[in-house]
Amino acid sequence: MSQTLSGPDYGPESDDGPSGDPSQLIILLHGLGADGQNLIGLAPHLARTLPRARFVAPDAPFPCDMAPMGRQWFSFGDRSPEQLIAGVETAAPILDAFIDAEQENCNIAPSQTAIVGFSQGTMMALHVALRRSEPVAAIVGFSGRLMAGDRLASELRSRPPTLLIHGDADPVVPFESLAAASKGLEDADVAVTTIVRPGLGHAIDEHGLSSGGAFLQEHLGD
């Protein structure tokens, strides 16, 4: 794909390494109608436990076709499964190339890279990371879905540990998506942990964010 992604970045907070270079890379993927600025605000909170990490939140490649502003990874204008999957597959190589470029630019290995997504960003994180030949260290997904789950077993190339967090009052991405995603990952032998946030809508709350940070710290290490 000819498109290249860019967006805001943050960190590392600690400069005790060689030349202050980061030792971990965390890619933050925003939801429909937002942009990288929407998620880069998570970085200072996650950096409390990951001070050596570089955080980058790319803007999705396409203008949002359901709002006058914001970006999208793929369109929800036609919600037929065929069109949604086609949209995911169009965006996937663009995101895949961005991950490769960031790892090369920062000289950070896949084993020290993690992907955090919200909503449509979670859908992209799961689709792309599970199909990369070299596994990232972890995936954290908030309020998302597993797309093309019926094809995962035949297309899967890596099994990074995955944490999925979802509010049970989500009016945008149905709460039932959590169980469906968990089953799809388990059926593909991907280690998955789920957290239900009672009464939470389509959002990330403090408990979910702290849980995600602990999960990243566990799998990225120092």
Solvent accessible surface area in square Angstrom, and as a share of the most:
residue,aa,sasa,rsa
1,M,130,0.58
2,S,109,0.70
3,Q,68,0.30
4,T,126,0.74
5,L,21,0.10
6,S,80,0.52
7,G,30,0.28
8,P,28,0.18
9,D,78,0.40
10,Y,64,0.24
11,G,32,0.30
12,P,37,0.23
13,E,94,0.42
14,S,24,0.16
15,D,115,0.59
16,D,117,0.61
17,G,21,0.20
18,P,115,0.72
19,S,111,0.72
20,G,20,0.19
21,D,76,0.39
22,P,26,0.16
23,S,45,0.29
24,Q,3,0.01
25,L,0,0.00
26,I,0,0.00
27,I,0,0.00
28,L,0,0.00
29,L,0,0.00
30,H,1,0.00
31,G,3,0.03
32,L,58,0.29
33,G,31,0.29
34,A,20,0.16
35,D,50,0.26
36,G,0,0.00
37,Q,122,0.54
38,N,89,0.46
39,L,6,0.03
40,I,22,0.11
41,G,44,0.43
42,L,25,0.12
43,A,0,0.00
44,P,51,0.32
45,H,80,0.36
46,L,5,0.03
47,A,2,0.01
48,R,178,0.65
49,T,59,0.34
50,L,3,0.01
51,P,53,0.34
52,R,34,0.12
53,A,1,0.00
54,R,49,0.18
55,F,0,0.00
56,V,4,0.02
57,A,0,0.00
58,P,0,0.00
59,D,48,0.25
60,A,1,0.01
61,P,15,0.10
62,F,47,0.20
63,P,91,0.57
64,C,12,0.07
65,D,87,0.45
66,M,101,0.45
67,A,45,0.35
68,P,140,0.88
69,M,154,0.69
70,G,25,0.24
71,R,74,0.27
72,Q,12,0.05
73,W,0,0.00
74,F,4,0.02
75,S,39,0.25
76,F,20,0.08
77,G,60,0.57
78,D,76,0.39
79,R,149,0.54
80,S,40,0.26
81,P,95,0.60
82,E,124,0.56
83,Q,96,0.43
84,L,8,0.04
85,I,26,0.13
86,A,48,0.37
87,G,17,0.16
88,V,0,0.00
89,E,75,0.34
90,T,60,0.35
91,A,0,0.00
92,A,15,0.12
93,P,59,0.37
94,I,3,0.02
95,L,0,0.00
96,D,47,0.24
97,A,58,0.45
98,F,15,0.06
99,I,0,0.00
100,D,71,0.37
101,A,44,0.34
102,E,16,0.07
103,Q,16,0.07
104,E,140,0.63
105,N,115,0.59
106,C,21,0.13
107,N,142,0.73
108,I,11,0.06
109,A,50,0.38
110,P,26,0.16
111,S,69,0.44
112,Q,54,0.24
113,T,0,0.00
114,A,0,0.00
115,I,0,0.00
116,V,3,0.02
117,G,0,0.00
118,F,28,0.12
119,S,8,0.05
120,Q,1,0.00
121,G,0,0.00
122,T,1,0.01
123,M,4,0.02
124,M,0,0.00
125,A,0,0.00
126,L,1,0.00
127,H,8,0.04
128,V,6,0.04
129,A,0,0.00
130,L,0,0.00
131,R,38,0.14
132,R,21,0.08
133,S,68,0.44
134,E,104,0.47
135,P,67,0.42
136,V,4,0.02
137,A,13,0.10
138,A,0,0.00
139,I,0,0.00
140,V,1,0.00
141,G,1,0.01
142,F,4,0.02
143,S,1,0.01
144,G,9,0.08
145,R,81,0.30
146,L,25,0.12
147,M,6,0.03
148,A,12,0.09
149,G,31,0.30
150,D,133,0.69
151,R,78,0.28
152,L,2,0.01
153,A,82,0.64
154,S,101,0.65
155,E,58,0.26
156,L,24,0.12
157,R,153,0.56
158,S,7,0.04
159,R,126,0.46
160,P,2,0.01
161,P,34,0.21
162,T,0,0.00
163,L,4,0.02
164,L,7,0.04
165,I,5,0.02
166,H,3,0.01
167,G,0,0.00
168,D,63,0.33
169,A,55,0.43
170,D,13,0.07
171,P,112,0.71
172,V,90,0.51
173,V,8,0.05
174,P,74,0.46
175,F,64,0.27
176,E,125,0.56
177,S,14,0.09
178,L,13,0.06
179,A,71,0.55
180,A,66,0.52
181,A,3,0.02
182,S,17,0.11
183,K,127,0.54
184,G,16,0.15
185,L,0,0.00
186,E,100,0.45
187,D,96,0.50
188,A,6,0.05
189,D,105,0.54
190,V,4,0.02
191,A,69,0.54
192,V,28,0.16
193,T,69,0.40
194,T,56,0.33
195,I,39,0.20
196,V,67,0.39
197,R,50,0.18
198,P,98,0.62
199,G,63,0.61
200,L,32,0.16
201,G,22,0.21
202,H,49,0.22
203,A,43,0.33
204,I,43,0.22
205,D,36,0.19
206,E,151,0.68
207,H,90,0.40
208,G,1,0.01
209,L,25,0.13
210,S,68,0.44
211,S,23,0.15
212,G,2,0.02
213,G,5,0.05
214,A,57,0.45
215,F,22,0.09
216,L,1,0.00
217,Q,77,0.34
218,E,124,0.56
219,H,61,0.27
220,L,6,0.03
221,G,32,0.31
222,D,164,0.85
